[in-house]
Amino acid sequence: MISKKMEGLVKGSSVIRAMFEEGKALAKKYGKENVFDFSLGNPNVPAPKSVNESIKRIVDEEDSVILHGYMSNAGYEDVRLAIAQSLNKRFGTAFSEKNIIMTVGAAGGLNVALKSILDPQDEVIVFAPYFGEYKNYVSNFDGKLVEVNPNPPTFEPDYKDFESKISAKTKAVIINNPNNPTGIIYKKEWIEKLASILNKKQQELNTCIYLISDEPYRELVFKDVEVPYLTKYYANTIVGYSYSKSLSLPGERIGYLVVPDEADSFEELTAAMGVATRILGFVNAPSLQQKLIKNCLNEKTDIEAYNKNRIKLYEGLKALGFECVEPEGAFYLFMKSPEEDDKEFVKVAKEYNILMVPASSFGVKGYVRIAYCVAYDTIERSLSQFAKLAKRYNL
Amino acid sequence: MISKKMEGLVKGSSVIRAMFEEGKALAKKYGKENVFDFSLGNPNVPAPKSVNESIKRIVDEEDSVILHGYMSNAGYEDVRLAIAQSLNKRFGTAFSEKNIIMTVGAAGGLNVALKSILDPQDEVIVFAPYFGEYKNYVSNFDGKLVEVNPNPPTFEPDYKDFESKISAKTKAVIINNPNNPTGIIYKKEWIEKLASILNKKQQELNTCIYLISDEPYRELVFKDVEVPYLTKYYANTIVGYSYSKSLSLPGERIGYLVVPDEADSFEELTAAMGVATRILGFVNAPSLQQKLIKNCLNEKTDIEAYNKNRIKLYEGLKALGFECVEPEGAFYLFMKSPEEDDKEFVKVAKEYNILMVPASSFGVKGYVRIAYCVAYDTIERSLSQFAKLAKRYNL
């Protein structure tokens, strides 16, 4: 009785989310402390203290009718302006409130962006490995996902393959920076190369190709590497941001889209995003959370906690003989599966109460993603389990 | 550069929302007190005081990582269970947490429900006049909206026309109770008749037809009329609820879907709703608002404030010679346009700084919708402007 599209999706329901549920079940069975659940990107670092203080101040001070009420679909103007000014200060951009559309997290933002631009059969290019939900988001609007081949071990885009896959049907390209699942950062030079290929192709094909940068992990950077601000490198850019990780508010569903003035059809595109926000049923980003963000633009999460995890896990796994991509950002470690079949490896690891996500969920094979946004203690204790796993594979 | 579907939508962008923006512009020009904006269903009654108190207590008492974190896509189990128990107490139902899916308001809920059940070209029946967004929601999933003829002045469903429009393609029927825009309530007898037709047709066609009841106005009832709880009358029911109006939290985007155990493919359907919540980009209903709802299940908005408005406006307009449907619920008054072209009438009213929504937005002609969720004083002062309007039309 459910739709045909959903039938398949329900059956193959997100491996990540299924693991989340499985993790909860295992924890009930073996005790939480004996399960090493690295499956979900749910921040373990609490929101900065000022977040809750700010919430209390807002409900005390603001007019309740306005605070909890409807506003323009794109969000409160004062919030959008404050975000624009904060971006301008950080990145030397020149945004106003017109360039910002408040969204229900980055996931909501990407859906709003894709709804605004995709016609059926339009193509959207992603670089493998990529966040598996992109496939569903594109499919929501009957678009077609086109994958660029993975390029291990650096995972720098395969520019040649990328260029060959751009067609007259290409409407958008999605990158995720810092990257989920690899933990790498798209450097300035990479972005410049992508932009140059896109500009060339746009001219050649006489089309408009939007480069969508999904940036929920922008603030989670552990190396002295700049995460380039896309609008400075390419005109037809849409940036999707979320406070899920930067302020540890994933459940609150608050983020925004940025469209620069230089983007083709700027007025139409941003108007479409407002309409898409409405008709997809978001209506607007949660109002209290919008006001909260305005007060917390300079707040930061405890990046050192993640960094400590990152180093411990990366060094620990390397020492055990596992082959790992060194994470530069986000809170994921991308590890080579010691056997070709990453799903099988994940199954075996589960025998040791270790939960990881097979890279098949991200469009590549032979890797697993380890989300290290867990207690440091969990990482420490997991290493003896990983040691057993290494032994099992004769590493 | 935007999608073809969106091009049309942006051009004809929701008359209601356009008016909201227009109202703000007029208020800037003439002063807020001189503009009578009856266009948007944005509650003017503030949320109960306990709402803000509860928010403060929650952020003080709950673990921040859990409070602001991800949970199952369907929502926190404790919240869902509390809602189920509250419904059981009120309506004699027998729901558990499994029957409840938390959503980003009723708009989010309806999209989740439709995404879960619609295949392209599937038909969804609505009764004119209907909330205009239903058309967009159905179109999001390539479904086809089928309208049952309006039946003024009672707006009881035209059962004969309804039955004639049910086909093998009919996947769902949406009703809105209490009704936006008419303000009428679907009585028990009406629901029984609809259910009986649906049961007959399901058997005849060997199909499954979901009756979706959109109920954001359930608590806003001014007459001694029961708003029947749909699951008691028909098995394949999906109830969409929102706290936007009942607790004056429209900007916070919090509501839920109810599916009874008896619904066809119950397990599959509720699983699909969880997946739809995720892939449409909602991911989950805002987490703090979920916890808030659990604490405020017995709170009520100030229904008397709306009732006072309702009586003043209804009596006032009738006395001026306007023909009105007596509102029984919600906060809308449906008024006959003194000229056939309701859009023209709305334009003329604007000359008197009165903003109303033409019923063309709701799939019928010759009426306007007046949202009386405004200050009582606004209603009082608007009547002299309505008097001028009545004079203009020689009423």
HADDOCK unambig.tbl for C-alpha pairs under 7 A between the chains (distance, minus, plus):
assign (segid A and resid 1 and name CA) (segid B and resid 117 and name CA) 6.69 0.50 0.50
assign (segid A and resid 1 and name CA) (segid B and resid 208 and name CA) 6.62 0.50 0.50
assign (segid A and resid 1 and name CA) (segid B and resid 265 and name CA) 6.36 0.50 0.50
assign (segid A and resid 2 and name CA) (segid B and resid 116 and name CA) 5.70 0.50 0.50
assign (segid A and resid 2 and name CA) (segid B and resid 117 and name CA) 4.27 0.50 0.50
assign (segid A and resid 2 and name CA) (segid B and resid 269 and name CA) 6.07 0.50 0.50
assign (segid A and resid 3 and name CA) (segid B and resid 116 and name CA) 5.88 0.50 0.50
assign (segid A and resid 3 and name CA) (segid B and resid 117 and name CA) 4.45 0.50 0.50
assign (segid A and resid 3 and name CA) (segid B and resid 118 and name CA) 5.13 0.50 0.50
assign (segid A and resid 3 and name CA) (segid B and resid 119 and name CA) 5.22 0.50 0.50
assign (segid A and resid 4 and name CA) (segid B and resid 119 and name CA) 6.51 0.50 0.50
assign (segid A and resid 6 and name CA) (segid B and resid 116 and name CA) 6.19 0.50 0.50
assign (segid A and resid 6 and name CA) (segid B and resid 272 and name CA) 6.32 0.50 0.50
assign (segid A and resid 10 and name CA) (segid B and resid 271 and name CA) 6.61 0.50 0.50
assign (segid A and resid 10 and name CA) (segid B and resid 272 and name CA) 5.77 0.50 0.50
assign (segid A and resid 10 and name CA) (segid B and resid 275 and name CA) 6.63 0.50 0.50
assign (segid A and resid 42 and name CA) (segid B and resid 69 and name CA) 6.52 0.50 0.50
assign (segid A and resid 42 and name CA) (segid B and resid 70 and name CA) 6.17 0.50 0.50
assign (segid A and resid 44 and name CA) (segid B and resid 65 and name CA) 6.32 0.50 0.50
assign (segid A and resid 45 and name CA) (segid B and resid 65 and name CA) 6.93 0.50 0.50
assign (segid A and resid 46 and name CA) (segid B and resid 64 and name CA) 5.73 0.50 0.50
assign (segid A and resid 46 and name CA) (segid B and resid 65 and name CA) 4.90 0.50 0.50
assign (segid A and resid 47 and name CA) (segid B and resid 64 and name CA) 6.64 0.50 0.50
assign (segid A and resid 52 and name CA) (segid B and resid 59 and name CA) 5.82 0.50 0.50
assign (segid A and resid 56 and name CA) (segid B and resid 56 and name CA) 5.38 0.50 0.50
assign (segid A and resid 59 and name CA) (segid B and resid 52 and name CA) 5.83 0.50 0.50
assign (segid A and resid 64 and name CA) (segid B and resid 46 and name CA) 5.74 0.50 0.50
assign (segid A and resid 64 and name CA) (segid B and resid 47 and name CA) 6.64 0.50 0.50
assign (segid A and resid 65 and name CA) (segid B and resid 44 and name CA) 6.32 0.50 0.50
assign (segid A and resid 65 and name CA) (segid B and resid 45 and name CA) 6.95 0.50 0.50
assign (segid A and resid 65 and name CA) (segid B and resid 46 and name CA) 4.92 0.50 0.50
assign (segid A and resid 68 and name CA) (segid B and resid 249 and name CA) 4.93 0.50 0.50
assign (segid A and resid 68 and name CA) (segid B and resid 250 and name CA) 6.31 0.50 0.50
assign (segid A and resid 68 and name CA) (segid B and resid 251 and name CA) 5.00 0.50 0.50
assign (segid A and resid 68 and name CA) (segid B and resid 252 and name CA) 5.86 0.50 0.50
assign (segid A and resid 69 and name CA) (segid B and resid 42 and name CA) 6.52 0.50 0.50
assign (segid A and resid 69 and name CA) (segid B and resid 249 and name CA) 5.99 0.50 0.50
assign (segid A and resid 69 and name CA) (segid B and resid 250 and name CA) 5.19 0.50 0.50
assign (segid A and resid 69 and name CA) (segid B and resid 251 and name CA) 4.43 0.50 0.50
assign (segid A and resid 70 and name CA) (segid B and resid 42 and name CA) 6.19 0.50 0.50
assign (segid A and resid 70 and name CA) (segid B and resid 250 and name CA) 5.70 0.50 0.50
assign (segid A and resid 70 and name CA) (segid B and resid 251 and name CA) 4.50 0.50 0.50
assign (segid A and resid 104 and name CA) (segid B and resid 282 and name CA) 6.53 0.50 0.50
assign (segid A and resid 107 and name CA) (segid B and resid 281 and name CA) 4.43 0.50 0.50
assign (segid A and resid 107 and name CA) (segid B and resid 282 and name CA) 6.96 0.50 0.50
assign (segid A and resid 108 and name CA) (segid B and resid 281 and name CA) 4.20 0.50 0.50
assign (segid A and resid 108 and name CA) (segid B and resid 282 and name CA) 5.79 0.50 0.50
assign (segid A and resid 111 and name CA) (segid B and resid 280 and name CA) 6.72 0.50 0.50
assign (segid A and resid 111 and name CA) (segid B and resid 281 and name CA) 6.16 0.50 0.50
assign (segid A and resid 116 and name CA) (segid B and resid 2 and name CA) 5.71 0.50 0.50
assign (segid A and resid 116 and name CA) (segid B and resid 3 and name CA) 5.86 0.50 0.50
assign (segid A and resid 116 and name CA) (segid B and resid 6 and name CA) 6.19 0.50 0.50
assign (segid A and resid 117 and name CA) (segid B and resid 1 and name CA) 6.70 0.50 0.50
assign (segid A and resid 117 and name CA) (segid B and resid 2 and name CA) 4.30 0.50 0.50
assign (segid A and resid 117 and name CA) (segid B and resid 3 and name CA) 4.44 0.50 0.50
assign (segid A and resid 118 and name CA) (segid B and resid 3 and name CA) 5.13 0.50 0.50
assign (segid A and resid 119 and name CA) (segid B and resid 3 and name CA) 5.24 0.50 0.50
assign (segid A and resid 119 and name CA) (segid B and resid 4 and name CA) 6.52 0.50 0.50
assign (segid A and resid 133 and name CA) (segid B and resid 279 and name CA) 6.79 0.50 0.50
assign (segid A and resid 136 and name CA) (segid B and resid 279 and name CA) 6.00 0.50 0.50
assign (segid A and resid 137 and name CA) (segid B and resid 279 and name CA) 6.26 0.50 0.50
assign (segid A and resid 137 and name CA) (segid B and resid 280 and name CA) 6.79 0.50 0.50
assign (segid A and resid 208 and name CA) (segid B and resid 1 and name CA) 6.61 0.50 0.50
assign (segid A and resid 249 and name CA) (segid B and resid 68 and name CA) 4.93 0.50 0.50
assign (segid A and resid 249 and name CA) (segid B and resid 69 and name CA) 5.98 0.50 0.50
assign (segid A and resid 250 and name CA) (segid B and resid 68 and name CA) 6.31 0.50 0.50
assign (segid A and resid 250 and name CA) (segid B and resid 69 and name CA) 5.17 0.50 0.50
assign (segid A and resid 250 and name CA) (segid B and resid 70 and name CA) 5.68 0.50 0.50
assign (segid A and resid 251 and name CA) (segid B and resid 68 and name CA) 5.01 0.50 0.50
assign (segid A and resid 251 and name CA) (segid B and resid 69 and name CA) 4.42 0.50 0.50
assign (segid A and resid 251 and name CA) (segid B and resid 70 and name CA) 4.49 0.50 0.50
assign (segid A and resid 251 and name CA) (segid B and resid 284 and name CA) 6.78 0.50 0.50
assign (segid A and resid 251 and name CA) (segid B and resid 286 and name CA) 5.78 0.50 0.50
assign (segid A and resid 251 and name CA) (segid B and resid 287 and name CA) 4.96 0.50 0.50
assign (segid A and resid 252 and name CA) (segid B and resid 68 and name CA) 5.87 0.50 0.50
assign (segid A and resid 252 and name CA) (segid B and resid 286 and name CA) 4.42 0.50 0.50
assign (segid A and resid 252 and name CA) (segid B and resid 287 and name CA) 5.19 0.50 0.50
assign (segid A and resid 252 and name CA) (segid B and resid 288 and name CA) 6.65 0.50 0.50
assign (segid A and resid 253 and name CA) (segid B and resid 286 and name CA) 5.86 0.50 0.50
assign (segid A and resid 265 and name CA) (segid B and resid 1 and name CA) 6.35 0.50 0.50
assign (segid A and resid 269 and name CA) (segid B and resid 2 and name CA) 6.08 0.50 0.50
assign (segid A and resid 271 and name CA) (segid B and resid 10 and name CA) 6.60 0.50 0.50
assign (segid A and resid 272 and name CA) (segid B and resid 6 and name CA) 6.32 0.50 0.50
assign (segid A and resid 272 and name CA) (segid B and resid 10 and name CA) 5.75 0.50 0.50
assign (segid A and resid 275 and name CA) (segid B and resid 10 and name CA) 6.63 0.50 0.50
assign (segid A and resid 279 and name CA) (segid B and resid 133 and name CA) 6.79 0.50 0.50
assign (segid A and resid 279 and name CA) (segid B and resid 136 and name CA) 5.99 0.50 0.50
assign (segid A and resid 279 and name CA) (segid B and resid 137 and name CA) 6.27 0.50 0.50
assign (segid A and resid 280 and name CA) (segid B and resid 111 and name CA) 6.73 0.50 0.50
assign (segid A and resid 280 and name CA) (segid B and resid 137 and name CA) 6.80 0.50 0.50
assign (segid A and resid 281 and name CA) (segid B and resid 107 and name CA) 4.42 0.50 0.50
assign (segid A and resid 281 and name CA) (segid B and resid 108 and name CA) 4.19 0.50 0.50
assign (segid A and resid 281 and name CA) (segid B and resid 111 and name CA) 6.16 0.50 0.50
assign (segid A and resid 282 and name CA) (segid B and resid 104 and name CA) 6.52 0.50 0.50
assign (segid A and resid 282 and name CA) (segid B and resid 107 and name CA) 6.96 0.50 0.50
assign (segid A and resid 282 and name CA) (segid B and resid 108 and name CA) 5.80 0.50 0.50
assign (segid A and resid 284 and name CA) (segid B and resid 251 and name CA) 6.78 0.50 0.50
assign (segid A and resid 286 and name CA) (segid B and resid 251 and name CA) 5.78 0.50 0.50
assign (segid A and resid 286 and name CA) (segid B and resid 252 and name CA) 4.41 0.50 0.50
assign (segid A and resid 286 and name CA) (segid B and resid 253 and name CA) 5.86 0.50 0.50
assign (segid A and resid 287 and name CA) (segid B and resid 251 and name CA) 4.96 0.50 0.50
assign (segid A and resid 287 and name CA) (segid B and resid 252 and name CA) 5.19 0.50 0.50
assign (segid A and resid 288 and name CA) (segid B and resid 252 and name CA) 6.65 0.50 0.50
